[in-house]
């Protein structure tokens, strides 16, 4: 069995924090978002190779990360794009990867910017038992939020209807970016695209498959975070830290009030300040400031400021 980790996005809604780094490398606890996925895939013996699908712009960054990581399975597979408007779309990128890498095995596909509360092996168990295309589904609990995703309706585990980003959702159960496809269904990617269907949102592809045969849904409780905005990233950090704090041993924190969900990384220095729901990257300096719902990139310096909902770019100096 093969796996693909989708890591080709540009995360423009989180610039400047993600302008020069993939959002999958955003820290969560003592690792990164993509580390959580890699650890699960590494532990599952049924998966023998993991393709990391990214773009030319971040190819070197991912190559260095993989080379320095403890993981044996990931290999890089590069899309020929360097900007958002050149993207092939998720379905188009997957079709190209299947052809480029000569994939002929069962395939698991996971978005690299997803933080999941279940282990990937649980999803693989479900997929092997069903032997049909599968997706993971989660109840987002809000019809307004459901408008942004692919909505699924079920009969037991079988998907009976699929609507991509409906204007008037009838439920709150949505498909998340976690899929599995039997080897014999992989040619469906090319057939779908050759018919002129939407190459971008994978939900349209799943809807197309559901109209032609069984698609099963793995539902789960717990948590799911689609990290694409500052708010969703801070929500993910809050969940992972259980609302607590994580201060690296090499960070300096003196005379500081730490509220809920604070992550201060190695080399950072914070003094005479108050932080709440804030992530401070390595070697940043914060003095006499109050920060809430804020992300401070590496080597930034903030002094005598009150910030809320801010994204402070690397090497910035704010006083």
C-alpha positions in Angstrom: 0.0 0.0 0.0 1.2 3.5 -0.9 0.3 6.8 0.8 0.3 10.4 -0.5 0.7 13.4 1.8 -0.6 16.5 0.0 1.7 19.4 0.7 1.4 21.6 -2.3 -0.5 24.6 -1.0 0.8 28.1 -0.6 -1.2 29.1 2.5 -1.6 32.8 1.4 -4.1 33.5 4.2 -1.3 33.0 6.7 1.3 35.2 5.1 3.8 36.4 6.1 4.2 33.4 8.5 3.9 30.9 5.6 5.3 33.0 2.8 8.7 31.3 3.0 7.7 28.0 4.8 5.1 25.3 4.1 2.3 25.5 6.6 2.8 21.8 7.3 6.0 22.9 9.1 4.1 25.1 11.6 5.1 23.8 15.1 2.6 21.9 17.2 4.1 21.0 20.6 7.6 19.6 20.1 7.0 18.7 16.5 5.3 20.0 13.4 1.9 19.4 11.8 3.3 17.0 9.2 5.3 15.1 11.9 2.1 13.9 13.4 1.0 12.4 10.0 4.5 11.0 9.2 4.7 9.2 12.6 1.3 7.5 12.0 2.3 6.4 8.5 5.8 5.2 9.6 4.2 3.0 12.3 1.8 1.2 9.9 3.6 -1.8 8.3 1.0 -2.0 5.5 2.2 1.3 4.0 5.6 0.8 2.4 6.1 4.2 0.7 4.9 7.7 1.4 5.0 10.2 -1.4 5.1 13.9 -0.3 3.4 15.8 -3.0 4.6 19.4 -3.0 5.4 22.2 -5.5 8.7 23.4 -6.9 8.8 26.4 -4.7 9.0 24.3 -1.5 10.8 21.2 -3.0 14.2 22.0 -1.5 12.6 22.7 1.9 10.9 19.4 2.0 13.9 17.6 0.7 16.0 18.9 3.6 13.3 18.1 6.1 13.0 14.5 4.9 16.7 14.0 4.8 17.1 15.2 8.4 14.0 13.4 9.7 13.9 10.0 11.5 11.4 8.7 8.9 12.3 6.0 6.3 9.2 6.0 4.1 8.7 9.5 2.8 10.0 10.4 -0.7 9.5 13.7 -2.5 7.2 14.0 -5.6 7.3 17.5 -7.1 4.5 19.3 -9.0 5.9 21.7 -11.6 4.4 24.8 -10.1 5.8 27.8 -8.1 2.7 30.0 -7.6 -0.9 29.6 -6.5 -2.4 30.3 -9.9 -0.3 27.5 -11.5 -1.7 24.7 -9.3 -3.1 21.7 -11.0 -5.7 21.2 -8.3 -5.7 18.3 -5.9 -7.3 15.8 -8.2 -5.0 16.9 -11.1 -2.0 16.7 -8.9 -2.9 13.2 -7.7 -3.5 12.0 -11.2 -0.1 13.3 -12.2 1.6 11.7 -9.2 0.0 8.3 -9.8 1.4 8.5 -13.4 4.8 10.0 -12.5 5.5 7.5 -9.7 3.9 4.5 -11.4 1.6 3.8 -8.5 -0.3 0.5 -8.9 -1.1 -0.3 -5.3 -4.0 0.6 -3.0 -3.6 4.3 -2.1 -4.2 6.4 1.0 -4.3 10.2 0.6 -4.0 12.6 3.5 -3.7 16.4 3.5 -0.5 17.4 5.2 -2.1 20.4 6.9 -4.7 18.3 8.7 -4.4 17.5 12.4 -6.4 14.4 13.2 -7.5 12.9 16.5 -7.5 9.4 15.1 -4.6 7.3 14.0 -4.2 6.7 10.3 -4.1 2.9 11.0 -7.7 3.0 12.1 -8.7 4.5 8.8 -6.6 1.9 6.9 -8.4 -0.9 8.9 -11.7 0.5 7.8 -10.6 0.8 4.2 -9.3 -2.8 4.1 -12.6 -4.1 5.5 -14.7 -2.2 3.0 -12.5 -2.7 -0.1 -14.1 0.3 -1.8 -13.1 4.0 -2.1 -13.3 5.5 1.4 -13.3 8.9 2.9 -13.1 10.2 6.5 -16.1 12.2 7.7 -16.4 14.6 10.7 -19.4 16.5 12.2 -18.3 20.1 12.3 -21.4 21.0 14.4 -22.3 24.1 12.4 -24.2 24.5 9.1 -22.4 27.7 8.4 -19.1 26.0 8.7 -20.3 23.0 6.7 -20.8 25.3 3.7 -17.0 25.3 3.2 -16.7 21.6 2.8 -18.1 18.6 1.0 -21.3 17.4 2.8 -22.0 13.7 3.0 -25.1 11.8 3.8 -24.9 8.2 4.9 -26.8 5.0 5.1 -24.8 3.2 7.8 -21.2 3.7 6.5 -22.2 3.9 2.8 -22.3 7.4 1.3 -25.7 8.0 -0.3 -25.2 11.6 -1.3 -22.3 14.0 -1.6 -22.5 17.8 -2.1 -19.4 19.9 -2.5 -19.7 23.3 -0.6 -23.6 23.4 -0.6 -25.2 26.8 -0.1 -27.9 25.3 2.1 -26.4 22.3 3.9 -28.9 19.8 5.3 -26.5 18.4 7.9 -23.1 19.1 9.4 -21.2 15.9 8.5 -18.4 16.8 6.1 -15.7 14.9 4.2 -12.2 15.8 5.3 -9.0 15.5 3.2 -8.4 11.8 4.1 -9.2 9.3 1.4 -8.3 5.7 0.3 -8.6 4.1 -3.1 -8.3 0.4 -4.2 -5.6 -0.1 -6.8 -8.2 -1.1 -9.5 -9.9 2.3 -9.1 -6.8 4.5 -9.7 -7.5 4.8 -13.5 -10.7 6.6 -12.5 -8.6 9.7 -11.8 -7.7 10.0 -15.5 -11.2 9.1 -16.6 -12.6 11.8 -14.4 -10.2 14.5 -15.7 -10.6 13.4 -19.3 -14.3 14.0 -19.0 -13.6 17.7 -18.2 -14.5 17.5 -14.5 -13.3 19.9 -11.8 -9.6 19.1 -11.1 -9.3 21.1 -7.9 -11.6 20.0 -5.1 -11.4 16.3 -4.3 -15.0 16.4 -3.1 -16.2 16.6 -6.7 -14.2 13.5 -7.5 -15.7 11.7 -4.6 -19.2 12.7 -5.7 -18.4 11.4 -9.2 -17.2 8.1 -7.7 -20.3 7.9 -5.5 -22.6 8.2 -8.5 -20.8 5.2 -10.1 -20.5 2.8 -7.2 -20.0 2.4 -3.4 -18.1 4.9 -1.4 -17.8 4.3 2.3 -17.3 6.8 5.1 -15.1 6.4 8.2 -16.7 8.7 10.8 -14.9 9.7 14.0 -15.4 11.8 17.1 -12.7 13.8 18.8 -11.0 16.6 16.8 -10.1 17.7 13.3 -8.3 20.8 12.3 -7.9 22.0 8.7 -5.0 24.4 9.2 -5.3 27.2 6.6 -5.9 30.3 8.7 -4.2 31.8 11.7 -7.3 31.1 13.8 -7.4 27.4 12.8 -3.7 27.0 13.5 -4.1 28.5 17.0 -7.1 26.3 17.5 -5.0 23.3 16.6 -2.2 24.3 19.0 -4.8 24.9 21.7 -6.2 21.3 21.2 -2.8 19.7 21.1 -1.6 21.5 24.2 -4.9 21.0 25.9 -5.1 24.8 26.5 -1.8 24.7 28.3 1.7 26.1 27.6 4.8 24.7 26.0 8.0 26.7 26.7 11.2 25.2 25.2 14.0 24.6 27.7 16.2 26.9 25.7 13.8 29.8 25.8 14.1 32.7 28.3 10.8 33.7 30.0 11.1 36.2 32.9 8.4 38.1 34.7 5.8 36.9 32.2 2.1 36.1 32.6 1.2 33.1 30.5 -2.5 32.6 29.7 -4.0 29.7 27.8 -2.4 28.2 24.8 1.1 29.6 24.6 4.0 28.1 22.8 7.5 29.7 23.1 10.2 28.1 21.0 13.9 27.6 21.5 16.0 30.7 21.6 13.1 33.1 22.1 13.2 35.7 24.9 10.1 37.0 26.6 10.1 39.4 29.5 7.7 41.7 31.4 4.9 40.7 29.1 1.6 38.9 29.0 0.8 36.2 26.4 -2.4 34.4 25.7 -3.2 32.2 22.7 0.1 33.1 21.1 2.9 31.2 19.4 6.4 32.7 19.5 8.9 31.3 17.1 12.6 30.7 17.7 14.9 33.6 18.5 12.1 36.2 18.7 12.3 38.9 21.4 9.3 40.3 23.2 9.6 43.0 25.8 7.0 44.8 27.9 4.1 43.8 25.6 0.6 42.2 25.7 0.0 39.7 22.9 -3.3 37.8 22.3 -4.2 35.6 19.3 -0.9 36.4 17.8 1.8 34.5 15.9 5.3 35.9 16.0 7.8 34.6 13.5 11.5 33.9 14.1 13.9 36.7 14.9 11.1 39.2 15.2 11.4 41.9 18.0 8.4 43.4 19.7 8.7 46.0 22.4 6.1 48.0 24.4 3.1 47.0 22.3 -0.4 45.7 22.7 -1.3 43.3 19.9 -4.3 41.2 19.1 -4.9 38.9 16.1 -1.5 39.9 14.6 0.8 38.0 12.3 4.4 39.3 12.8 6.8 38.4 10.1 10.3 37.1 10.5 13.0 39.7 11.4 10.4 42.4 11.9 11.0 45.1 14.5 7.9 46.6 16.1 8.2 49.2 18.9 
